[in-house]
Amino acid sequence: MTDTSNTSVAPTVVPVVSTVDDITEDFPHVRADQYVLIQMPSGNVKIVSLKPNTQVSLGKFGTFNSDNLIDKPFGVSYEIYDDKGSIRPVRNWALDVVEETNANNQMIIDNAAVQKLSHQEVETLKAESLKGNLSNDEIIQKIIASHAEFDKKTEFSKAKYIERKKKKFMKVFTPVRPTLYQINELFFNKNPEKIKGLRVDTLSQILSLANVRSNSKVLVVDDTQGLIVSAVAERMGGYGTIVAIHDGDNHNYDVLRYMNFSRRILDTIHTVPLSKIDPADPNDPFEEKTQEEIDAMEEFARRRYERRKNVADAKARNRELLFEGKFDALIISSPYEPSTVVERLFPYISGSRRIVIYGFTKDVLIDTAAWMRKSTSYLSVDISESSLRQYQVLPGRTHPEMTTSGGGGYLLSALKVIDCPEDMAIVFQNEMDARKNKKQKRDKKANASKKQKEQQQQQS
């Protein structure tokens, strides 16, 4: 039985941006000193730390002042309309609904000659737009009007052409809340090696297989820049305990700081170095001073000593929390051999609890699965892979995307059981008795049938 009662634990030492607001991650408006995702017309996403009174550059799409975005709602598109960085909300500029047509573009000659505007003229229009003298819609309308073959295009082709020009010339951006899905997609598309190729559907499978929920006590070994730790923390919502094992003296949970978690959620995360997971290993050395020595310090030295002491005490309490054990799940993504990591952390996991291991390739998981199947401490050992394919969903144009990711990694899951030889002997004896009784019933039935046949033969 797992103890899920509240335990006094050490405060987190994760250096991330946070506030005292308990609903920081759910606040509906953009707030100062937080991270926000900026979705640009090209489809690219940029993550920005929104400091007050600073200029945020979006490259060729322009620059805006951060104060103009602070306290504005997420999900609303804004247009940069002058060279001072002023922004204003814009209406939905997505593709318009077009009617179905059987026409085609067979007779269209699509080359540079069909565009009457020269490159220099287009650059002049863009310069006028940056000055605020010309709107982006006007630029697009001028380009369309100067296209000799535009009227010959089908409605679908016209819509695609306009969409391409909007992505190129519109200075429109949309602030998006940094949710786990958005952050996972951002890293997977731009720097998949940082998160070890962990795709969002595989991450959801990890949370499901490990049965992560509020008031859980979860042990995580994370080398995905903190993506798994962030996912577990978001799922638990600030209720429960997370002990995160990291390689080296200091963790590198880069993803965690982008999530804008409230202090309530951050306080559930406790980090322990992989080199300190053995109770026999000593804590980091720290020379404590007497009260007289502390009183004799200068103010700066005293504050530095107290800060170092708080960190040392927090690390010691985090280790004690690990050694208490009774964890409800073990999630592993590590560059080391998974079986060695499982062996070292096995005593801290409660019985009938899930162990989930992520690997970008299947090879290392196969060896670990074979090792688990030979042991009497694991049940339901299974290796799985999920597939994901994006679809374009538009009226008359719904179809799978032409390109997709090659894979999102593999998962090895197993159930920990407590091997008790005495109980196993009882179970074995019960099975043998059941087989013996079954055989006796079968023999008795066969003898009765044989005796009945003999009686029938004698009567005939």
N, C-alpha and C positions, 0 to 999 in steps of 0.2 A: 504494500500500500504506500503510495507516494504522499509525503507530507507537503501540502501546498499552503501551509500557514505562513503568514507574513513574518519575515525575518529581518532584523536590523542589519543593514548592509552598508558598506562604505560608499561614499559618493563617488560618482564617476570622475575619472581624470582625463576623459576624452576631450581634447581641445577643439571644440566645434562652436559655431555661432548658435546662440540660443537666447531665449528670453525667459522671463519668469511667467509668462502667459502660458497657461496649461492647454490652450487651444491654438498654439502657434501654427502647427502643421495644417490646421483646418480653417485658418482665418481666410475669409473670402476676398480680402483686398491685399494688394502689394504693400509690403511694409519695408521700412528703412532697415539697413544693416542685415538684410537677408539675401539669400540667393534666389534668383528667378531665371527661368528659362525663356529666352527670346526666340520665338519662331519667326523666321524671315520669309519673304516671298519665294525665295528659291527653294524652300523646304528645309534648309539647313537650320540647325538649332544651336544657339550660343548660350552658355551659362554665365550669368553676370552677378557679381556681388554688388548690390544696390546701395552704394554709399550716398548720403545726402549731398546735394550741390556738386555733383560730378558729371562729366560728360561721358556718355556711353556711346562708343563707336560701333556701328554696324557695317563698317567697310563701305562698299559702293552704295549702300542703301541710305547712308547719311549718319548723322549724329544727333542725339537728343539729350536733354538735361534730365538727370535722374529725379529731380524734384517734381517734374511734370508727370511722372509715372507713379510716384509714391502715393498710397491711399486710393489708387485706382483699382477697379475690380480685375481679377484674372479673366482670361478668355475673351476679352474685348480687343478687337483690332484697332490699332492707332496708326495714323499717317503723320509722317514728318513733312510739314508743309512750308517751312522756310529755313533759312540758313542760320537761325538762332537756336535751333533745336526744339522748336515748339511742336507739340503733337495735338491731334484731335481725333476723336473716335470716328470710325468710318463704318458704313453699312457693310453687310455681308457681301464680299466680292468673289465668292466662289463661282464655279461654273454654273451658268444658267441652264435650266432644263430645255433640251432641244427635242424637236419632234423626230420620230423615226423616218428614215428616208432610204430609198433604194439606189440613190445616185452614187456615183463614184468619182474619183479624181483622175480618171484615165487621161483626160485631155489637158490637164494642168501641167505647165512647164514651171517647175519649182527651182529657180536658180536666182542668182544675185541680180539678174537683169530685170526681173519683175518688180523690184523695189526701186522706185524713182528717187527716193531720198538717198543722198550720198552719206558716207560715213561721217564726213565733217558736219553735215547738216544735222545728223542725229546727235552728235556730240554737242552741238550748239543748243539743241533742244534740252539735253540733259543739264547743261550749264544753266540755262534759264530756269529749269525746274529747281535746281539747288538754291537759286536766288529767291525762289518763291514767286517768280513772275509767270510760271506756267505749271499747271497741275499735271499729275501723272496721267490722268484720264485723257487730257488733251494731247499729250505726247502719243499715247496709244492710238487715239483716233486719227491723228495725222499720219502715223505709220500705216494704219489700215487703209486710209483714203489713198495713199500713194502706192498701194500694192495693186499691180495691174491684173492679177489673177484671183484676187480675193473673192469676187462675186461668183466665180466659177466653182468655188469650193463647196463641199457638202456642209450641212449644218454641224456635223460632228467635227469636220476639219476646221471650220471657222472657230468653234469653241476651243479646240486644242490650240489653234494659232493665237487666239486672244489670251489664253491662259499662259502660254509661253512668254508673250510680251509683258504680261502682268508680272510674272516672276522676274523678268529682267529689269523693268523700269519702275514698278510700283515701290514706293518707299513706305511700305506698310509692314508692321510687325505686330505680333500677338504675344503678350506675356502669359506664360503658362506656369502653373504651380508645379514645383519639383516633386512629383509623386514618384513612388518606386518604379512604376511602369515607365514613366518618362525618362528617369535617370538611367534605368537599365537599357532602354532603347538608345539613348544618347551614347553611352559607352560602347554598346555592342556595335553600333554603326561607325563610330569614329575610332575607338581604341579597344577592340575586342580582346587584345592580349592583356590589357590591364585587369579585366574581370575574368580572365581565363576562358573566354568564349562562352560564358554562361548566358544563355538566352532566357527571355522572360518566361516562356512557357515551362522551361526546365526549372527555373526558380520557383514557379508556382507549384510544380510537382514536389520540390524539396519541402516546402511548407506543408503540403498535404500529407506526404508520406511520414514526415516527422510529427504530425498532429500538433503543430504549433498553435497555441490559443492563449487567451488571457489567463493569468495566474499560473502559467507554466514555468518550469525551471529548465532552461535549455543551455546545453553546452555546445559551443560553436568553435571550430577551428577554421579560420577564414583567411584565405590568401587571394581573395577577389576584390581587394581594395575596400573591404567593408560592405560589399553589396549584400552578402548573406546576413551579416549582422543587422544591417539596416532593414532588410526584409522581415527578419524575426521581430525586431523592435516595433516596426509598423504594425505587424499582425497582432502583437500582444498589447499594443496601445497604452503602455505605461503600467501594466499590471503583471507582475511576475519578476523573474530574475534571468538575466543573460550573463553567462561567463564566457568571454571571448578569449580564445587562446591564439596568440600571435607569435610569429617567428621574430627573433631578435629582441633587443631590450625595449624598443618602442614600437608600437603598432603603426601601420600605415593605412588607416581606414579613411581613405580620401573621399569615398562616396558618402560616408556618414555626415560629413559637414555640409553637404549640399541639401540635405533633407529638411532643414529648418525644424528639427525636432524640438519640442518643448522640454523644459528641465525635468518634468515628470517622466518623460520617456527616456531621457538621457541617464537619469539616475538608476535605471534598471540595468544598465550596461556596465560590466566590470571586466577589466582586462588583466590577463595573466600571461607572462612570457612562457613559451614552450619549454624553456630551460628550467622553469620553476614549478613544474606540475608534480614533481616528486616530493612527498612530505619530508624526505631526508635532506633535501637541498635547503641550505640556509637562505634567509631573506637577504636582500641587498644590505651591505654594511652601512650603518648610519650612526655616527657618533653623537649621542645625546649629551647635552650640556646641562649643568646644574642651573638652578634659578638665579644664583648669584652671578654666574657667567653670562646668562641671558640679560640680566639687568645691566651688566657692565658694557653690553654691546651698543654700538651706534644704531640709530633708527633703521638705516638702510640694511645693515648686517642682520638686525633682529628680524626684519620682515623677510629677508632671504632665508634665514634659518627656519622660521616658522613655515614658510612655503615648502622648503625641502622636507621638513618633518611631516607635514600634512600629506605630501606625496608618498613618503616612505610608509606612513601608517596606513594609507589607503591601499597601497600594494600588499601590505601584510594582511589586511582584512579581506582583500579580494582572494588571496590564496586560501585563507581560512574558509571562505565561502565555497571554494572549489573542493576542499578536503571534506566538507560536510557531505558531499555526494547527494544521492537521491535525485538525480537529474531525470527529467521526463523524456529527453531526447538528446541524441548526439549527432551533430551535423558536421561533416568534414569536407573541406576542400584544401588540400595541402600538397606541396611539392614533394613531400616525403612518401615513402611506401605506406599506403593506407593501413596495412595490417599492423605495422609497428605503432602507429598512432592509436589505433583502436585498442591494442593491447595495453598501452600505458594509461588510457582513459577509461578502460572497461570497468574498473572497480567503482567508479563514481556514478555509474548509470544504474537506475533502479531496474528491477526485473520487469519483464513484459513491456519494455520500452523500445522505441525504434532507434536504429542507427542508420543514417543516410550518408552516403559518400558520393561526392561529385568528382567526375573526371572528364576532361575534354576528349580523351581517347578511351577506348574500351579495354585496351591491352592490360593496363595496370589493375583494372577492376576485376578482370577475369581471374588473375592470380589470387586476389584477395577473396573473391567469391569461393574459389576452390578451397582456400584455407578455412573459410567459415563453415563450409559444408562438412568438412572433416571434424569440426569441433562439435561438442555437445552443448555449447553455450549459445548457439544461434539457430533460429528457425526462420523459415520463409525467406531464404536468401534469394534475391532476384536482381537481375540487371535489366534496366529498361532505358528506352530512348523515345522521346516525343518528337513529333514532326509539326512544323508550323508553316503555313503558306498564306501570304497576304492576298487579299482580293480588292480589286477596284469595284466599288459599288456605285454606279451612276445609272440613271434611266437609259435603257437601251445599250449600255456599255459596261455591263457587269461581267467581269472575267478575272481569272487569276493573274497576279502580277507575272511578268515575263521572267523576272529574276527573283531568286530567293536565297536564303542562307544555306550553306552546305550542311550545317548541323549545329545543334545547341548543347552538345555534351551528353554524357551518359550518367545514370544514377545506379548505384548499388544500395539496396535497402535490405535490412535484416531485423529480426526481432530478438532482443536479448532474453535468454532464459537462464534461470539459476539451476545449475546442474547439482542435484542432490543424490548421491549414490544410494542412500537408504530408500528414498522415495522411488528411485528407478527400479530397485530390486522388488519393491511391492508391486509396481506397475507390471514388471516382467512376469512375476508370479501370477498376477491376475490374468494376464494374457494367456499364459500357459494353461491355467485352470479353465479359462473360457474355451480354448482350443480342445482341451480334453473332454469337457462336457459336450461340446459340439460333435466330437468324434463318437462319443458314447451314444448320443441321440441318433446319429446317422447309422451306426452299427445296429442299434436296437430296431430302427425302422427297417433296415435291410433284412435282419433276421425274421422280423414279423412278416415281411413280404415273402420271404423264402418259405416260411412255414405255411403260409396261406396257399402258395402254389402247390406244395406237397400234398396238402389236404385235398385240394381240387383234383389232383391226379389220382389219388386213392379212391375218391368218390366216383370218378369216371371209369 
